[in-house]
Amino acid sequence: MSHSKIWYHGTTKEAFKKIQRDKVLWGVQPNGKRFTYLCLDKEEADAYGEITLRVDYDPVMDLDNNNFNPDSLDMKVTSPIPVTSVKRIY
């Protein structure tokens, strides 16, 4: 199964402060559910906020917590991703 371990996530300044404070990338949706969208295309991630994050995440090692498909350009991750795997690129 071919897959990338480098993904991107766009976020707001306010949400980025929460990520730094909580030490995890783990989105909170309006309905209270927790998940994070990741995409392969940096430019797509740029469209979702002023801040773009590079995320080192291996979906195959966490298959029970994402909807990874090798043909897909994005995925939803339901597990928290530690900030040690996240780097702000702008």
Backbone as CSV, one residue per row, in Angstrom:
resi,resn,N_x,N_y,N_z,CA_x,CA_y,CA_z,C_x,C_y,C_z
1,MET,0.852,-1.179,0.000,0.000,0.000,0.000,0.895,1.238,0.000
2,SER,0.808,2.058,-1.031,1.589,3.281,-1.127,0.871,4.403,-0.382
3,HIS,1.638,5.158,0.390,1.033,6.270,1.116,2.102,7.289,1.496
4,SER,1.639,8.491,1.736,2.527,9.567,2.160,2.488,9.678,3.678
5,LYS,3.600,10.080,4.248,3.644,10.351,5.677,3.655,11.853,5.942
6,ILE,3.680,12.654,4.885,3.655,14.114,5.017,2.289,14.619,4.549
7,TRP,1.606,15.321,5.438,0.275,15.854,5.173,0.272,17.329,5.561
8,TYR,-0.813,18.019,5.230,-0.933,19.445,5.548,-2.293,19.710,6.179
9,HIS,-2.314,20.743,7.025,-3.538,21.138,7.711,-3.571,22.660,7.788
10,GLY,-4.659,23.258,7.354,-4.838,24.702,7.467,-5.648,25.025,8.701
11,THR,-5.266,26.096,9.394,-5.964,26.443,10.627,-5.930,27.956,10.859
12,THR,-6.682,28.395,11.828,-6.714,29.816,12.192,-5.680,30.099,13.276
13,LYS,-5.404,31.372,13.492,-4.463,31.769,14.547,-4.980,31.326,15.920
14,GLU,-6.271,31.501,16.133,-6.882,31.113,17.411,-6.767,29.602,17.638
15,ALA,-7.083,28.816,16.616,-6.992,27.360,16.742,-5.540,26.912,16.924
16,PHE,-4.606,27.603,16.278,-3.202,27.243,16.418,-2.722,27.468,17.852
17,LYS,-3.197,28.523,18.489,-2.853,28.769,19.894,-3.350,27.613,20.769
18,LYS,-4.546,27.125,20.471,-5.103,25.987,21.219,-4.270,24.727,20.982
19,ILE,-3.837,24.503,19.754,-2.986,23.349,19.430,-1.700,23.414,20.248
20,GLN,-1.092,24.584,20.292,0.148,24.759,21.055,-0.093,24.544,22.556
21,ARG,-1.197,25.061,23.046,-1.517,24.947,24.475,-1.817,23.487,24.860
22,ASP,-2.607,22.799,24.015,-3.013,21.421,24.313,-1.948,20.388,23.956
23,LYS,-0.972,20.813,23.145,0.117,19.944,22.686,-0.353,18.796,21.793
24,VAL,-1.526,18.971,21.163,-2.038,18.011,20.181,-2.807,18.741,19.089
25,LEU,-2.747,18.186,17.901,-3.603,18.615,16.797,-4.783,17.665,16.822
26,TRP,-5.945,18.206,17.234,-7.125,17.360,17.391,-8.340,18.279,17.375
27,GLY,-8.882,18.486,16.196,-9.950,19.451,16.005,-11.191,19.182,16.835
28,VAL,-11.843,20.262,17.230,-13.124,20.179,17.928,-14.168,20.784,17.005
29,GLN,-15.123,19.982,16.590,-16.161,20.419,15.672,-17.316,21.061,16.442
30,PRO,-18.151,21.850,15.776,-19.269,22.511,16.459,-20.195,21.535,17.200
31,ASN,-20.295,20.300,16.722,-21.153,19.310,17.377,-20.439,18.580,18.510
32,GLY,-19.186,18.994,18.818,-18.436,18.395,19.913,-17.561,17.218,19.513
33,LYS,-17.751,16.698,18.307,-16.917,15.586,17.857,-15.500,16.079,17.614
34,ARG,-14.531,15.176,17.782,-13.130,15.557,17.622,-12.508,14.799,16.461
35,PHE,-12.018,15.552,15.486,-11.268,14.990,14.372,-10.550,16.105,13.651
36,THR,-9.558,15.729,12.847,-8.748,16.680,12.108,-8.693,16.251,10.653
37,TYR,-8.873,17.198,9.752,-8.709,16.924,8.331,-7.255,17.170,7.935
38,LEU,-6.690,16.234,7.189,-5.356,16.384,6.623,-5.450,16.220,5.122
39,CYS,-4.612,16.929,4.375,-4.605,16.792,2.925,-3.175,16.721,2.402
40,LEU,-3.038,16.175,1.225,-1.722,16.031,0.607,-1.243,17.320,-0.056
41,ASP,-2.177,18.174,-0.449,-1.859,19.377,-1.201,-1.740,20.587,-0.270
42,LYS,-0.540,21.155,-0.167,-0.308,22.301,0.704,-1.195,23.477,0.340
43,GLU,-1.368,23.721,-0.951,-2.190,24.849,-1.391,-3.650,24.677,-0.957
44,GLU,-4.140,23.451,-0.928,-5.505,23.226,-0.443,-5.588,23.560,1.042
45,ALA,-4.607,23.123,1.810,-4.590,23.421,3.246,-4.536,24.921,3.494
46,ASP,-3.818,25.657,2.636,-3.708,27.111,2.763,-5.079,27.782,2.768
47,ALA,-6.046,27.190,2.102,-7.375,27.791,1.965,-8.189,27.737,3.251
48,TYR,-7.731,26.990,4.260,-8.524,26.793,5.471,-8.084,27.638,6.654
49,GLY,-7.212,28.586,6.442,-6.810,29.464,7.538,-5.527,30.191,7.229
50,GLU,-5.158,31.098,8.136,-3.951,31.900,7.940,-2.678,31.112,8.194
51,ILE,-2.805,29.984,8.847,-1.649,29.171,9.231,-1.738,27.810,8.551
52,THR,-0.604,27.384,7.986,-0.537,26.056,7.374,0.477,25.232,8.146
53,LEU,0.062,24.021,8.486,0.904,23.110,9.246,1.327,21.933,8.380
54,ARG,2.570,21.531,8.538,3.083,20.308,7.919,2.983,19.241,9.004
55,VAL,2.305,18.145,8.681,2.030,17.117,9.681,2.677,15.804,9.259
56,ASP,3.504,15.286,10.125,4.147,13.998,9.901,3.231,12.943,10.525
57,TYR,2.478,12.250,9.684,1.463,11.302,10.166,1.423,10.110,9.222
58,ASP,1.577,8.927,9.774,1.523,7.698,8.982,0.143,7.066,9.162
59,PRO,-0.735,7.215,8.170,-2.099,6.719,8.321,-2.186,5.199,8.460
60,VAL,-1.247,4.484,7.894,-1.281,3.022,7.955,-1.012,2.531,9.386
61,MET,-0.221,3.287,10.131,0.073,2.907,11.519,-1.085,3.239,12.470
62,ASP,-2.115,3.932,11.967,-3.239,4.382,12.794,-4.566,4.140,12.061
63,LEU,-4.657,3.030,11.333,-5.816,2.778,10.458,-7.166,2.757,11.176
64,ASP,-7.193,2.402,12.437,-8.461,2.367,13.164,-9.006,3.761,13.451
65,ASN,-8.179,4.793,13.238,-8.563,6.155,13.606,-8.554,7.140,12.445
66,ASN,-8.697,6.650,11.217,-8.773,7.545,10.063,-9.506,6.848,8.927
67,ASN,-9.839,7.612,7.908,-10.515,7.041,6.741,-9.582,7.037,5.531
68,PHE,-8.327,6.720,5.766,-7.305,6.708,4.725,-7.661,5.767,3.581
69,ASN,-7.428,6.273,2.367,-7.537,5.490,1.145,-6.348,5.928,0.292
70,PRO,-5.547,4.990,-0.228,-4.353,5.393,-0.977,-4.642,6.242,-2.210
71,ASP,-5.871,6.232,-2.709,-6.233,7.040,-3.871,-6.795,8.401,-3.494
72,SER,-6.972,8.638,-2.212,-7.583,9.872,-1.736,-6.540,10.963,-1.527
73,LEU,-6.944,12.213,-1.683,-6.050,13.353,-1.473,-6.186,13.957,-0.085
74,ASP,-7.160,13.465,0.693,-7.340,13.957,2.046,-7.919,12.856,2.922
75,MET,-7.952,13.119,4.218,-8.528,12.150,5.142,-8.933,12.834,6.432
76,LYS,-9.771,12.136,7.172,-10.227,12.577,8.481,-9.547,11.680,9.521
77,VAL,-8.909,12.311,10.509,-8.200,11.582,11.561,-8.915,11.839,12.886
78,THR,-9.302,10.764,13.571,-10.035,10.926,14.826,-9.162,10.806,16.065
79,SER,-7.887,10.515,15.891,-6.993,10.437,17.047,-6.186,11.739,17.154
80,PRO,-5.780,12.106,18.377,-4.945,13.298,18.532,-3.557,13.064,17.935
81,ILE,-3.015,14.093,17.294,-1.675,14.031,16.710,-0.777,14.920,17.567
82,PRO,0.295,14.364,18.143,1.148,15.171,19.022,1.822,16.326,18.279
83,VAL,2.012,17.442,18.972,2.640,18.609,18.340,4.075,18.330,17.895
84,THR,4.688,17.304,18.430,6.027,16.947,17.984,6.016,16.473,16.531
85,SER,4.829,16.146,16.007,4.685,15.720,14.617,4.169,16.848,13.713
86,VAL,4.065,18.041,14.273,3.469,19.182,13.574,4.486,20.318,13.498
87,LYS,4.604,20.911,12.296,5.497,22.049,12.129,4.750,23.147,11.370
88,ARG,4.776,24.334,11.922,4.166,25.484,11.238,5.055,25.871,10.066
89,ILE,4.477,25.909,8.851,5.278,26.338,7.712,4.962,27.773,7.323
90,TYR,3.839,28.288,7.709,3.494,29.719,7.674,2.091,29.926,8.122
